[in-house]
Amino acid sequence: MGMASGGGKIARVATAVLVLAGSAPVHAEDLVEVFMASRLSDPKYRAARYEFEAASFAEPQARAALLPSVSFEYTKTRTDQNILSSNNAVFASGRSIYSTENQTLSLTQPIFKLAAWRGYQQAKIKVRQAAAVFSAAEQDLMLRVATAYIGVLAARDAVTFSTAEKEAIQRQLDLVQQKFSSGLVAIANLHDAKARFAVKDADLISARNDLDDKTQALREISGKAFTRLKPLQDTIPLDQPQPNSIDHWVESALSQNILLEARRQAVEIAQAEIGRQQAGHYPSVDLVVTQNRKDTGGSLFGGGSNVETADLMLRIAVPLYSGGLVSALSGEAMKRYEGAREDLERDARLTERQTRAAFQGVTGGVSRVQALAQGVTSAESARELKVEGYKSGLETILQVLDAERDLYAAKRDSARARYEFLLNRLRLKQAVGTLSEADLDAMNRMMQ
């Protein structure tokens, strides 16, 4: 393709760009290497992983409300008793000091606690939702890394093409100055060439700044400064989506998209919350077993005692009135359920739009990449004709400079079309929930 033209000069320019960008690694980095570094370093992905790990504790926490609880209580009391007078003959008189030790072992087993049972079922859904959200975060990281990687390549192309165009304008400017010195061209032509050179010099500064920004954007994700990325090959496979049916991909996205699945589970969680709060109207039944030992060194009667007691109790608690709390909590849960349903509908519509856009980006990108590649070839031929025409006096310097501008604009557009085609393929895979490291590997093999 046109990107490969220019011979050794383009190669020297590209090398200069890498030096300016501060590049000094031993080898060129590829997409998979950047992704592996990002998976270890990206704060957004790491936060999602910790959130998933934290959410996995929801199930054992909810299960604990259904399991028995055992407690042990120990108290030791020192009593200083002084009986001043008493009409009860069994009481001892005078002062006595004694200690009392009390040990109680209790076991409580919930038998019927509807709110706890529904909470346990709800916790299972929360864990599944957390897994879906984390899977979506993994796919999001893949797409963000690929987008940032491509962003660096596109910015680097812009610097390379701007540098090459500036050099071409410089050559034409030198030629115009020679002809002006010989009186062969008007001063207006010289001013046109100088103006084009100044504009391109400013464009080159802007392109270098953009390259630095895109490099920092990649570093923001990966935690490392990757400045010598492998470029994309000039020729890439332009495969159409299979099957080539937009309705099929939309249906697949609506049923398989991971974030949509997480939204569905959010609706289930909100619905389960209604049942959990409404369970506050139901009674609860607990079985309580208590073992107590009380050792007393004295008493009002003058003598100590050692007493062991075992109790078996069936405890039924019936809520009668709690100030309207249960009804208020249930009403809140119902409204949050309705809100969750609307969130699901919103994301379903968004997913459909994004899927259609990605599908059309891939299908339309095939013809666009091919057309722009042909456009580079045509622009190269037009530039050569303009240069020859100018040398023979048939074209003006302005027409030559326009041809130079059109050529490098065509090269930039062609490169960006290939980049956007690859990103749309990844977006389409993400939309239907199938984006994986294998897709990054396939894209990585297109790097040279």
PALO-93020 format. One line per 5 residues: for each residue x, y, z of C-alpha. Coordinates in nm, 3 decimals. Layout:
N
X,Y,Z; ...
END
This chain:
448
0.000,0.000,0.000; 0.097,0.371,-0.013; 0.225,0.361,0.343; 0.519,0.155,0.224; 0.633,0.415,-0.035
0.905,0.666,0.024; 1.191,0.417,0.060; 1.478,0.484,0.294; 1.373,0.840,0.369; 1.049,0.730,0.536
1.242,0.474,0.737; 1.484,0.745,0.857; 1.193,0.970,0.950; 1.025,0.691,1.146; 1.351,0.628,1.332
1.381,0.996,1.416; 1.026,0.997,1.549; 1.103,0.709,1.782; 1.410,0.890,1.914; 1.207,1.204,1.973
0.950,0.998,2.161; 1.223,0.877,2.399; 1.230,0.519,2.272; 1.524,0.300,2.364; 1.397,-0.055,2.425
1.586,-0.357,2.303; 1.293,-0.498,2.110; 0.962,-0.375,1.970; 0.663,-0.437,2.193; 0.348,-0.602,2.061
-0.019,-0.590,2.154; -0.017,-0.905,2.368; 0.280,-0.780,2.570; 0.101,-0.452,2.639; -0.217,-0.637,2.737
-0.033,-0.863,2.982; 0.126,-0.562,3.147; -0.210,-0.384,3.162; -0.381,-0.679,3.326; -0.129,-0.660,3.608
-0.127,-0.282,3.638; -0.449,-0.118,3.516; -0.621,0.032,3.825; -0.970,0.009,3.675; -0.932,-0.362,3.602
-0.767,-0.435,3.937; -1.046,-0.252,4.119; -1.302,-0.463,3.931; -1.119,-0.780,4.034; -1.117,-0.679,4.402
-1.485,-0.589,4.378; -1.555,-0.936,4.239; -1.354,-1.103,4.514; -1.535,-0.895,4.777; -1.876,-0.982,4.630
-1.796,-1.353,4.655; -1.830,-1.322,5.034; -2.198,-1.229,5.003; -2.309,-1.593,4.989; -2.133,-1.719,5.305
-2.248,-1.405,5.487; -2.611,-1.475,5.397; -2.575,-1.847,5.473; -2.456,-1.762,5.823; -2.804,-1.635,5.911
-2.938,-1.989,5.851; -2.674,-2.177,6.047; -2.656,-2.225,6.424; -2.477,-1.970,6.635; -2.289,-2.069,6.950
-2.182,-1.830,7.223; -2.008,-1.863,7.559; -2.039,-1.611,7.838; -1.835,-1.601,8.155; -1.883,-1.358,8.442
-1.720,-1.333,8.784; -1.878,-1.117,9.052; -1.740,-1.014,9.391; -2.010,-0.944,9.650; -1.952,-0.750,9.973
-2.268,-0.796,10.187; -2.339,-0.644,10.525; -2.677,-0.734,10.684; -2.750,-0.467,10.940; -3.081,-0.607,11.060
-3.347,-0.850,10.939; -3.683,-0.977,11.061; -3.619,-1.300,10.863; -3.465,-1.558,11.093; -3.309,-1.756,10.808
-3.083,-1.469,10.710; -2.740,-1.468,10.857; -2.627,-1.154,11.030; -2.314,-0.954,10.997; -2.088,-0.905,10.702
-1.990,-1.158,10.437; -1.771,-1.133,10.127; -1.796,-1.394,9.855; -1.753,-1.436,9.477; -1.983,-1.579,9.213
-1.879,-1.737,8.882; -2.135,-1.777,8.606; -2.067,-1.974,8.286; -2.327,-1.996,8.010; -2.300,-2.187,7.681
-2.580,-2.108,7.432; -2.668,-2.254,7.095; -2.933,-2.096,6.872; -3.055,-2.272,6.559; -3.294,-2.081,6.330
-3.580,-2.308,6.228; -3.792,-2.066,6.030; -3.655,-1.727,5.928; -3.800,-1.633,5.590; -3.606,-1.310,5.551
-3.277,-1.492,5.603; -3.366,-1.765,5.354; -3.465,-1.514,5.088; -3.149,-1.318,5.161; -2.946,-1.631,5.098
-3.112,-1.686,4.761; -3.051,-1.322,4.677; -2.682,-1.352,4.770; -2.636,-1.632,4.517; -2.762,-1.398,4.243
-2.527,-1.124,4.365; -2.229,-1.356,4.325; -2.335,-1.446,3.970; -2.380,-1.079,3.889; -2.034,-0.997,4.025
-1.884,-1.266,3.802; -2.060,-1.118,3.499; -1.943,-0.766,3.582; -1.585,-0.888,3.620; -1.600,-1.072,3.287
-1.723,-0.750,3.128; -1.430,-0.567,3.290; -1.189,-0.815,3.130; -1.340,-0.753,2.787; -1.337,-0.379,2.850
-0.965,-0.398,2.931; -0.895,-0.580,2.605; -1.077,-0.316,2.403; -0.920,-0.027,2.594; -0.570,-0.167,2.545
-0.629,-0.226,2.174; -0.777,0.122,2.132; -0.487,0.287,2.314; -0.233,0.078,2.118; -0.396,0.175,1.788
-0.410,0.536,1.908; -0.032,0.540,1.946; 0.016,0.387,1.602; -0.216,0.644,1.442; -0.043,0.930,1.620
0.295,0.795,1.517; 0.175,0.773,1.157; 0.066,1.136,1.178; 0.416,1.241,1.288; 0.578,1.031,1.015
0.351,1.163,0.741; 0.375,1.523,0.863; 0.754,1.500,0.870; 0.765,1.351,0.520; 0.521,1.613,0.389
0.725,1.892,0.550; 1.039,1.761,0.380; 0.858,1.745,0.047; 0.738,2.104,0.091; 1.092,2.203,0.184
1.220,2.058,-0.143; 0.958,2.248,-0.339; 1.034,2.565,-0.143; 1.404,2.531,-0.229; 1.313,2.490,-0.594
1.086,2.795,-0.590; 1.354,3.004,-0.423; 1.601,2.905,-0.695; 1.353,2.996,-0.967; 1.263,3.321,-0.791
1.629,3.412,-0.771; 1.652,3.352,-1.145; 1.338,3.556,-1.206; 1.141,3.259,-1.335; 0.852,3.275,-1.083
0.660,3.551,-0.912; 0.708,3.637,-0.548; 0.351,3.520,-0.479; 0.456,3.162,-0.553; 0.740,3.195,-0.305
0.504,3.326,-0.038; 0.262,3.037,-0.104; 0.538,2.782,-0.055; 0.662,2.952,0.264; 0.309,2.967,0.404
0.252,2.598,0.337; 0.585,2.516,0.502; 0.497,2.720,0.813; 0.156,2.555,0.843; 0.305,2.209,0.809
0.570,2.292,1.070; 0.288,2.379,1.311; 0.105,2.058,1.216; 0.417,1.858,1.294; 0.443,2.012,1.642
0.077,1.931,1.704; 0.129,1.574,1.580; 0.425,1.523,1.814; 0.222,1.654,2.108; -0.061,1.418,2.018
0.183,1.126,1.998; 0.308,1.207,2.346; -0.048,1.224,2.476; -0.143,0.892,2.316; 0.174,0.733,2.457
0.080,0.857,2.803; -0.275,0.725,2.757; -0.129,0.379,2.696; 0.098,0.417,2.996; -0.205,0.513,3.206
-0.350,0.169,3.140; -0.038,-0.045,3.132; 0.172,0.128,3.394; 0.472,0.116,3.158; 0.608,0.350,2.891
0.573,0.156,2.564; 0.730,0.373,2.294; 0.841,0.123,2.030; 0.523,-0.056,1.939; 0.508,-0.291,1.645
0.322,-0.127,1.354; 0.035,-0.279,1.162; 0.110,-0.461,0.841; 0.024,-0.283,0.516; -0.207,-0.567,0.416
-0.455,-0.719,0.660; -0.733,-0.974,0.610; -1.062,-0.798,0.541; -1.306,-1.064,0.658; -1.678,-0.996,0.668
-1.875,-1.093,0.982; -2.010,-1.446,0.970; -2.300,-1.475,0.932; -2.324,-1.150,0.739; -2.659,-1.056,0.892
-2.704,-0.757,1.119; -3.020,-0.905,1.274; -2.830,-1.217,1.379; -2.562,-1.012,1.554; -2.818,-0.790,1.726
-3.010,-1.093,1.854; -2.688,-1.250,1.976; -2.589,-0.929,2.154; -2.925,-0.897,2.329; -2.901,-1.254,2.457
-2.524,-1.284,2.521; -2.389,-0.938,2.605; -2.221,-0.970,2.945; -2.320,-0.630,3.080; -2.680,-0.696,2.979
-2.663,-1.026,3.167; -2.538,-0.836,3.472; -2.834,-0.598,3.434; -3.077,-0.889,3.421; -2.928,-1.023,3.741
-2.961,-0.676,3.896; -3.332,-0.696,3.820; -3.346,-1.039,3.988; -3.163,-0.902,4.290; -3.406,-0.610,4.317
-3.701,-0.848,4.288; -3.555,-1.073,4.557; -3.509,-0.768,4.779; -3.883,-0.707,4.768; -3.948,-1.058,4.899
-3.678,-1.024,5.164; -3.825,-0.702,5.301; -4.182,-0.832,5.290; -4.066,-1.132,5.493; -4.036,-0.892,5.784
-4.413,-0.945,5.838; -4.362,-1.318,5.906; -4.280,-1.479,6.242; -3.945,-1.639,6.312; -3.882,-1.964,6.500
-3.556,-2.046,6.680; -3.441,-2.344,6.885; -3.229,-2.230,7.179; -3.022,-2.465,7.397; -2.854,-2.321,7.708
-2.609,-2.485,7.951; -2.535,-2.282,8.264; -2.313,-2.338,8.568; -2.321,-2.098,8.862; -2.073,-2.129,9.148
-2.151,-1.900,9.443; -1.928,-1.861,9.745; -2.210,-1.722,9.963; -2.564,-1.587,9.963; -2.819,-1.398,10.166
-2.874,-1.718,10.357; -2.514,-1.749,10.451; -2.413,-2.051,10.246; -2.272,-2.099,9.895; -2.393,-2.322,9.613
-2.290,-2.488,9.287; -2.576,-2.511,9.040; -2.587,-2.649,8.685; -2.889,-2.574,8.466; -2.979,-2.694,8.115
-3.260,-2.527,7.919; -3.418,-2.625,7.587; -3.635,-2.350,7.446; -3.845,-2.308,7.134; -3.867,-1.935,7.069
-4.135,-1.790,6.840; -4.123,-1.419,6.765; -4.424,-1.264,6.592; -4.377,-0.906,6.463; -4.687,-0.703,6.540
-4.596,-0.343,6.471; -4.265,-0.171,6.394; -4.380,0.181,6.316; -4.441,0.100,5.949; -4.073,0.015,5.887
-4.136,-0.311,5.701; -4.392,-0.150,5.471; -4.160,0.142,5.400; -3.865,-0.086,5.323; -4.084,-0.300,5.096
-4.207,0.010,4.913; -3.851,0.128,4.860; -3.752,-0.215,4.726; -4.040,-0.209,4.477; -3.932,0.127,4.339
-3.572,0.011,4.307; -3.697,-0.295,4.119; -3.878,-0.070,3.871; -3.563,0.138,3.836; -3.356,-0.174,3.767
-3.596,-0.275,3.492; -3.559,0.067,3.328; -3.179,0.040,3.351; -3.203,-0.295,3.175; -3.419,-0.149,2.898
-3.181,0.145,2.855; -2.875,-0.078,2.826; -3.055,-0.315,2.588; -3.126,-0.027,2.352; -2.769,0.098,2.386
-2.632,-0.249,2.317; -2.844,-0.281,2.005; -2.722,0.055,1.873; -2.358,-0.024,1.948; -2.389,-0.366,1.785
-2.538,-0.217,1.469; -2.267,0.049,1.458; -1.988,-0.208,1.503; -2.137,-0.442,1.242; -2.172,-0.160,0.991
-1.823,-0.043,1.079; -1.686,-0.385,0.985; -1.892,-0.438,0.670; -1.847,-0.082,0.551; -1.485,-0.082,0.661
-1.395,-0.352,0.409; -1.486,-0.137,0.110; -1.352,0.177,0.279; -1.009,0.023,0.340; -0.993,-0.098,-0.020
-1.108,0.235,-0.161; -0.866,0.441,0.045; -0.578,0.210,-0.047; -0.659,0.276,-0.411; -0.686,0.645,-0.326
-0.325,0.644,-0.203; -0.210,0.494,-0.532; -0.407,0.755,-0.726; -0.273,1.038,-0.509; 0.084,0.922,-0.566
0.033,0.924,-0.940; -0.132,1.266,-0.926; 0.156,1.405,-0.720; 0.412,1.276,-0.968; 0.221,1.430,-1.260
0.195,1.765,-1.080; 0.568,1.767,-1.005; 0.657,1.687,-1.365; 0.406,1.943,-1.486; 0.558,2.208,-1.262
0.907,2.130,-1.390; 0.783,2.175,-1.745; 0.590,2.490,-1.662; 0.243,2.342,-1.703; 0.151,2.346,-1.329
0.190,2.605,-1.054; 0.369,2.549,-0.727; 0.035,2.576,-0.548; -0.098,2.281,-0.745; 0.211,2.079,-0.655
0.175,2.161,-0.288; -0.196,2.068,-0.302; -0.097,1.733,-0.452; 0.157,1.676,-0.171; -0.109,1.758,0.087
-0.365,1.529,-0.076; -0.116,1.241,-0.092; -0.031,1.243,0.277; -0.393,1.303,0.373; -0.480,0.991,0.170
-0.210,0.793,0.349; -0.340,0.904,0.690; -0.699,0.821,0.596; -0.596,0.479,0.463; -0.407,0.391,0.780
-0.691,0.510,1.004; -0.944,0.310,0.804; -0.747,-0.010,0.870; -0.718,0.076,1.239; -1.089,0.151,1.272
-1.179,-0.169,1.085; -0.984,-0.379,1.338; -1.131,-0.195,1.637; -1.485,-0.241,1.503; -1.423,-0.614,1.481
-1.327,-0.615,1.849; -1.629,-0.400,1.938; -1.859,-0.640,1.756; -1.713,-0.935,1.948; -1.752,-0.744,2.275
-2.114,-0.661,2.194; -2.205,-1.029,2.162; -1.998,-1.125,2.468; -1.738,-1.336,2.284; -1.433,-1.105,2.291
-1.135,-1.301,2.421; -0.756,-1.306,2.430; -0.766,-1.515,2.113; -0.900,-1.209,1.931; -0.608,-1.003,2.059
-0.370,-1.278,1.947; -0.523,-1.271,1.599; -0.483,-0.894,1.583; -0.131,-0.921,1.721; -0.032,-1.147,1.433
-0.111,-0.860,1.198; 0.167,-0.654,1.354; 0.509,-0.655,1.190
END
